[in-house]
Amino acid sequence: MTKKLFITLSLLTAFALVGCNNTDNAADEREQIVDELDPEAENTPKNPEGNDKLGYVRYSKEQVDNDNEKSHIVTIDRTKMANMIARIILRNDGFDEVATLVTDKEALIAYAKEDELETDKAADMAKKTAVSILPEYFDVYVSDNEMIMHDIQSLHNSSTKNDNYDNTLDQIIDRMKQSSQGK
């Protein structure tokens, strides 16, 4: 009888552990999504002491004209760019919250502002911040419509290689154009 009880308890424990493991995976997945959207999770430099170091490179024409260099693709980290834009905007007085999405050719910035900050001035500040950071070919759209923050957040896991988000992106941009775009 004791042996049967021991086996039964062992099986029940094993089933409980398997069930808990599935719950943990779902919780881990939810936590990962929350972490991805947490702007505080990003900005600790890998080498804080070296953060004040100047950036420098030197190449000759021959180094850049070789076959390896011709296949070198220049990329930007869109998440870091979005993070930088949002953080700089929030350093200005009058902004309470900023959501920024950077695609391969657009930057969408939605923000909540204080009533004292004029609409055109806020739009101008947000747009100029993005323009000063991004390459010149980017189109920048801004809006003080706080609902658009949720809309652009819905695209945070999209990829520039996936055309499925284009319609949603175009709809959001059309709504943003109804807001002041600055001077």
Buried (B, 14 or more C-beta within 10 A) or exposed (E): EEEEEEEEEEEEEEEEEEEEEEEEEEEEEEEEEEEEEEBEEEEEEEEEEEEEEEEEEEEEEEEEEEEEEEEEEEEEEBBEBBBBBBBBBBEBEBBEEBBBBBBEEBBBBBBBBEEEBEEEBBBBBBBBBBBEBBEEEBEBBBBBBBEBBEBBEEBEEBEEEEEEBEEBBEEBBEBBEEBBBBE
